[in-house]
Amino acid sequence: MTPLDTQLLLTALVSVLLLVALIVSRIKMHPLLALLVVSIGVGFATGMAPAQIVKELGNGAGKTLGSVGVVIALGAMLGKILADAGITEQIAAAILKHASTRMVPWAMTLVAFIVGIPMFFEVGLVVMLPLIFSVAQKLEGQARFKGSAYVYVGVPVISALAAMHGMVPPHPGPLTAIATLKTTVGPTMLYGFLAAIPAMVLGGPLYGAFIAPRMSTKPDQGLLDQFTIAAPATGHSRPSVALGVLAALLPAILMLVHAVAEMLLPKDSAALHAASFLGNPLIAMLLGVLFAIVALVLVRGGDMEKLRDALGASLKPIASIIMIIAGGGAFQQMLTSAKVGDAIVHLTQQFALPPLILGWLIAMLLSVSTGSATVGIVGAAGLLAPLAGADPSLNLPLLALSIGCGSLFFNYANHAGFWMVKESFGMTMGEATKTISVVQSIVAVVGLVMVLVFNAVAPLA
């Protein structure tokens, strides 16, 4: 550890505290403005030139908008089409018809588990929001329900999506760790699925049942109206639920095909290139929207002008969410460019811990400090790769899983996912911390416990 490392760590800590203060204090600064102000402060505090600060702000915001913002916009359009066609309403009614109030979180966990196999966390949440809101709104109408129905239904979804994102290939994080550590996909995937189950249960239905009665969270009414109010019935018959489910899950299906193709097909095959293109989140979501337009509107004689107006209106409630997420991307980029991650690596080199725990700890510290789970995984895997190659007694699939679990811990204000959950559900900073930050911490810790249990039972892969 050098004095510069200490300065960088203190800068990262102070920047997060200042960000929270600007948003929750009497100043009540808009999150986008607060994120930009703090990001600029980090740049000056770490000795960046003004021109570099501007460049990093643009790169961070632009990169996040490119990877997440457009997908969120397409997801909002898809959700609007499904809502206006009455599909979301029918699916929500079917879930509540076949599941008691106590079993609803478990049903939502299962749906999110399936959706989350191929989808990034943010993409999966966009796809699930209409169903979350529809089910929660129906639960809210029951007089005996206490607390926030949106938290009760949403927390299990957040837990399942997070667990799949960090633990199970073909998500980029686990795949990156597998490639760096030179291990194999099969055992890592099996361990990941087994570890994800208790993590999802504890962080989802069980924690959700505990926290929901203590919260009164409710999303913005405009967002609720967009995803839950179906258009008035016309002379045309409603599309079948099966067709609506296919439209909703088509992006996930395309991404899953891509994931399977990556594992089974040669790297240079034309089929793999085609699957990679179609399974890209942006392309998959676009195709999902186009399919929904054709299958749920055009073939049923829908009014295209009304559809265009509806799709335009669907972007208004999420515009603020997208821009705040972009601000989070700028903050993350600034911390990464300031080399906070290097300071964390130097800090962890002072510890004498078993590799499985050390991998989790390094990934956790890098993710929390830089706001990027990918940085956490890449940094931890790269640091431990020499040890992995030199120690034949080390279970490499479990090390990859441990690193993936660590990257999930305490998703907070420098993570895009934090702002997406906060703004989508209309939460305060404290409420968002009690939900996504705590949920992902539970998932990360349970994942580590499962890694240590698996290693005790089968130390070699």
KOLDO-911642 format. One record per residue (C-alpha): residue in three letters; x, y, z. Coordinates in steps of 0.5 Angstrom, whole numbers, padded with zeros to 4 digits, always signed. Each point is the difference from the previous one (the first is absolute). Layout:
N
ALAXYZ...
//
This chain:
461
MET+0000+0000+0000THR+0003+0007-0002PRO-0003+0007+0002LEU-0003+0000-0007ASP-0004-0006+0001THR-0002+0003+0007GLN-0002+0006-0003LEU-0004-0003-0006LEU-0004-0005+0005LEU-0002+0006+0004THR-0002+0004-0006ALA-0005-0006-0002LEU-0003+0000+0007VAL-0001+0007+0001SER-0003+0001-0007VAL-0005-0005+0001LEU-0002+0003+0007LEU+0000+0007-0003LEU-0005-0003-0006VAL-0004-0003+0005ALA+0000+0007+0004LEU-0002+0004-0006ILE-0006-0004-0002VAL-0003-0001+0007SER+0002+0006+0004ARG-0004+0007+0000ILE+0003+0001-0007LYS-0004-0005-0003MET+0004+0000-0006HIS-0002-0004-0006PRO+0004-0007-0001LEU+0002+0002-0007LEU+0003+0006+0002ALA+0003-0003+0007LEU+0003-0005-0004LEU+0004+0005-0005VAL+0002+0004+0005VAL+0003-0005+0005SER+0003-0003-0007ILE+0004+0006-0001GLY+0002+0001+0007VAL+0003-0007+0000GLY+0004+0002-0007PHE+0003+0006+0003ALA+0001-0003+0007THR+0004-0005-0004GLY+0004+0004-0004MET-0003+0000-0007ALA+0000+0005-0005PRO-0006+0004-0001ALA+0000-0003-0007GLN+0001-0007+0002ILE-0006+0001+0005VAL-0005+0002-0005LYS+0002-0006-0005GLU-0001-0005+0006LEU-0007+0003+0001GLY-0002-0001-0007ASN+0003-0007-0001GLY-0003-0002+0007ALA-0007+0003-0002GLY+0000-0002-0007LYS+0003-0007+0001THR-0006-0001+0005LEU-0005+0003-0004GLY+0002-0005-0006SER+0000-0006+0004VAL-0006+0001+0005GLY-0004+0006-0002VAL-0002-0002-0007VAL-0002-0007+0002ILE-0004+0003+0006ALA-0004+0005-0005LEU-0001-0006-0004GLY-0002-0004+0006ALA-0005+0006+0001MET-0003-0001-0007LEU-0001-0007+0001GLY-0003+0000+0007LYS-0005+0006-0003ILE-0002-0005-0006LEU-0001-0006+0005ALA-0004+0004+0005ASP-0005+0003-0005ALA-0001-0006-0003GLY-0002-0003+0007ILE+0005-0005+0000THR+0004+0002+0006GLU-0007+0001+0004GLN-0002-0007-0002ILE+0007-0003+0002ALA-0001+0003+0007ALA-0007-0002+0001ALA+0003-0007-0002ILE+0005+0000+0005LEU-0004+0003+0006LYS-0006-0006-0002HIS+0005-0005+0001ALA+0004+0002+0005SER-0002+0003+0007THR+0003+0006+0003ARG+0006-0003+0003MET+0001-0004-0006VAL+0001+0006-0005PRO+0007+0002+0002TRP+0002-0008-0001ALA-0004+0001-0007MET+0004+0006-0002THR+0007-0003+0002LEU-0001-0006-0005VAL-0002+0005-0005ALA+0006+0005+0001PHE+0004-0007+0001ILE-0002-0002-0007VAL+0001+0007-0003GLY+0006+0001+0003ILE+0004-0006-0003PRO+0002+0004-0006MET-0002+0007+0002PHE+0005+0006+0003PHE-0003+0002+0006GLU-0003+0007-0002VAL-0003-0003-0007GLY-0003-0005+0004LEU-0003+0005+0005VAL-0003+0004-0006VAL-0003-0006-0002MET-0003-0002+0006LEU-0003+0007+0003PRO-0006-0001-0004LEU-0002-0006+0004ILE+0003+0002+0006PHE-0005+0006+0000SER-0006-0003-0002VAL+0001-0006+0005ALA+0001+0005+0005GLN-0005+0005-0001LYS-0005-0006+0000LEU+0003-0002+0007GLU-0001+0007+0002GLY-0007+0000-0001GLN-0001-0005+0005ALA-0002+0003+0007ARG+0004-0005+0004PHE+0007+0001-0003LYS+0004+0005+0004GLY+0006+0004-0002SER+0003+0000-0007ALA-0003-0005-0005TYR+0006+0003-0005VAL+0005-0002+0004TYR-0003-0007+0002VAL+0000-0001-0007GLY+0006+0003-0003VAL+0005-0002+0005PRO+0000-0008-0002VAL+0001+0003-0007ILE+0006+0004+0002SER+0003-0006+0004ALA-0001-0005-0006LEU+0002+0005-0005ALA+0006+0002+0004ALA+0002-0008+0002MET+0000-0002-0008HIS+0004+0006-0002GLY+0006-0001+0005MET+0000-0008+0001VAL-0002-0003-0007PRO+0003+0000-0007PRO-0001+0002-0005HIS-0001+0007+0003PRO+0007+0004-0001GLY+0002+0000+0007PRO+0001-0007+0001LEU+0002-0002-0007THR+0006+0006+0001ALA+0002-0004+0006ILE+0000-0007-0003ALA+0004+0003-0006THR+0005+0003+0005LEU+0001-0006+0004LYS+0000-0005-0005THR-0005-0004+0002THR-0007-0003-0003VAL-0007+0002-0001GLY-0004-0006+0002PRO+0003-0001+0008THR-0001+0008+0001MET-0007+0000-0003LEU-0002-0006+0004TYR+0003+0003+0007GLY-0003+0007-0002PHE-0007-0003-0001LEU+0001-0004+0007ALA+0002+0006+0003ALA-0005+0005-0003ILE-0006-0004+0003PRO+0001+0001+0008ALA+0003+0007-0002MET-0007+0002-0004VAL-0004-0003+0005LEU+0003+0004+0006GLY+0001+0007-0004GLY-0007-0001-0003PRO-0006-0003+0003LEU+0002+0000+0007TYR+0004+0007+0000GLY-0006+0003-0004ALA-0005-0003+0005PHE+0004+0003+0006ILE+0001+0007-0003ALA-0006+0001-0004PRO-0005+0001+0006ARG+0005+0006+0002MET+0000+0004-0006SER-0005+0004-0004THR+0003+0000-0007LYS-0004+0002-0006PRO+0003+0001-0007ASP-0002+0007-0003GLN-0007+0000-0003GLY+0002+0001-0007LEU+0004-0006+0000LEU-0005-0004+0003ASP-0006+0002-0005GLN+0005-0002-0006PHE+0001-0007+0002THR-0006-0002+0004ILE-0006+0004-0004ALA-0003-0004-0006ALA-0003+0004-0006PRO-0007+0000+0000ALA-0003-0007-0004THR-0002+0001-0007GLY-0003-0004-0005HIS+0006-0004-0001SER+0001-0007+0004ARG+0006+0001+0006PRO+0006-0004-0002SER+0001-0007+0004VAL+0004+0000+0006ALA+0005-0005-0003LEU+0002+0005-0006GLY+0001+0006+0005VAL+0004-0004+0004LEU+0004-0002-0006ALA+0001+0007-0002ALA+0002+0002+0007LEU+0005-0006+0000LEU+0003+0001-0007PRO+0006+0004+0002ALA+0002-0005+0006ILE-0001-0006-0005LEU+0005+0004-0005MET+0005+0001+0005LEU-0001-0007+0003VAL+0001-0003-0007HIS+0007+0005-0001ALA+0002-0003+0007VAL-0001-0007-0002ALA+0003+0001-0007GLU+0006+0003+0003MET+0001-0007+0004LEU-0001-0005-0005LEU+0002+0004-0007PRO+0007+0001-0003LYS+0002+0007+0001ASP+0001+0002-0007SER-0007-0003-0002ALA-0005+0004-0004ALA-0005-0003+0005LEU+0003+0003+0006HIS+0001+0007-0004ALA-0007+0000-0001ALA-0002-0003+0007SER+0004+0006+0003PHE-0003+0005-0004LEU-0007-0002+0001GLY+0002-0001+0008ASN+0003+0007+0001PRO-0005+0003+0005LEU-0001+0006-0005ILE-0002-0004-0006ALA-0004-0005+0004MET-0004+0005+0004LEU-0001+0004-0007LEU-0003-0007-0003GLY-0004-0001+0006VAL-0003+0007-0001LEU-0001-0001-0008PHE-0003-0007+0001ALA-0005+0003+0006ILE-0002+0005-0005VAL-0002-0005-0006ALA-0003-0006+0004LEU-0004+0005+0006VAL-0002+0006-0004LEU+0001-0001-0008VAL-0003-0007-0001ARG-0006+0002+0004GLY-0001+0007-0004GLY+0003+0005+0005ASP+0000+0007-0001MET+0008+0001-0002GLU-0001+0008+0002LYS-0003-0002+0007LEU+0006-0005+0001ARG+0005+0005-0003ASP-0003+0005+0005ALA+0000-0005+0006LEU+0007-0002-0001GLY+0003+0007+0000ALA-0004+0002+0006SER+0003-0007+0003LEU+0007+0004+0000LYS-0002+0006+0004PRO-0001-0004+0007ILE+0007-0003-0001ALA+0004+0006-0002SER+0002+0002+0006ILE+0002-0007+0002ILE+0004-0001-0006MET+0004+0007+0001ILE+0001-0002+0008ILE+0003-0006-0002ALA+0005+0003-0005GLY+0002+0005+0006GLY+0002-0007+0003GLY+0004-0002-0005ALA+0004+0007+0000PHE+0001-0001+0007GLN+0002-0007-0001GLN+0005+0001-0006MET+0003+0006+0004LEU+0002-0005+0006THR+0002-0005-0005SER+0005+0005-0003ALA+0002+0003+0006LYS+0003-0007+0001VAL-0003-0001+0007GLY+0000-0008-0002ASP+0007+0000+0000ALA+0000+0003+0007ILE-0005-0006+0002VAL+0005-0005-0003HIS+0006+0003+0004LEU-0005+0000+0006THR-0002-0008+0000GLN+0007-0002-0002GLN+0001+0002+0008PHE-0004-0006+0002ALA+0002-0007+0001LEU-0007-0004-0002PRO-0002-0006-0003PRO-0001+0001-0008LEU-0007-0001+0000ILE-0001+0005+0005LEU+0005+0005-0003GLY-0003-0001-0007TRP-0007+0002+0003LEU+0003+0006+0004ILE+0004+0003-0005ALA-0006+0000-0005MET-0005+0002+0005LEU+0005+0006+0002LEU+0001+0002-0007SER-0007+0000-0002VAL-0002+0004+0006SER+0005+0005-0001THR+0000+0001-0008GLY-0008-0002-0001SER+0002-0005-0005ALA-0001-0008+0001THR+0004-0001-0006VAL+0006+0004+0003GLY-0001-0004+0006ILE+0000-0007-0004VAL+0006+0002-0005GLY+0004+0003+0006ALA-0001-0006+0005ALA+0001-0005-0006GLY+0006+0003-0002LEU+0004+0001+0006LEU-0002-0008+0002ALA+0002-0003-0007PRO+0007-0001+0002LEU-0002-0004+0006ALA-0005-0003-0003GLY+0005-0003-0005ALA+0005-0002+0005ASP-0005-0003+0005PRO-0002-0007-0002SER-0005-0001+0006LEU-0004+0006-0001ASN-0007-0001-0003LEU+0000+0005-0006PRO-0007+0000-0001LEU-0002+0002+0007LEU+0005+0005+0000ALA-0003+0003-0006LEU-0007+0000+0003SER+0003+0003+0007ILE+0003+0006-0005GLY-0007+0001-0003CYS-0004-0001+0007GLY+0005+0006+0003SER-0002+0004-0006LEU-0007+0001+0002PHE+0001+0002+0007PHE-0003+0007+0002ASN-0002+0003-0007TYR-0001+0007+0002ALA+0000+0007-0003ASN+0006-0001-0005HIS-0004-0006-0003ALA-0005+0001-0006GLY-0004-0005+0003PHE-0001+0004+0006TRP-0003+0006-0003MET-0004-0005-0005VAL-0003-0003+0006LYS-0001+0007+0004GLU-0003+0004-0005SER-0005-0006-0003PHE-0003-0001+0007GLY+0000+0007+0002MET+0005-0001+0006THR+0004+0004+0005MET+0007-0001+0000GLY-0001-0004+0007GLU-0006-0004-0003ALA+0005-0002-0006THR+0005-0002+0005LYS-0005-0004+0004THR-0002-0004-0007ILE+0006-0001-0005SER+0006+0002+0004VAL-0002-0005+0006VAL-0003-0005-0005GLN+0006-0001-0004SER+0004+0000+0006ILE-0004-0006+0003VAL+0001-0003-0007ALA+0008+0001+0000VAL+0001-0003+0007VAL-0005-0006-0001GLY+0004-0001-0006LEU+0007+0000+0003VAL-0003-0005+0006MET-0002-0005-0006VAL+0007+0001-0003LEU+0003-0002+0007VAL-0005-0006+0001PHE+0001-0002-0007ASN+0008+0000+0001ALA-0001-0004+0006VAL-0004-0005-0003ALA+0004-0001-0007PRO+0007+0005+0001LEU+0002-0003-0007ALA-0004+0001-0007
//
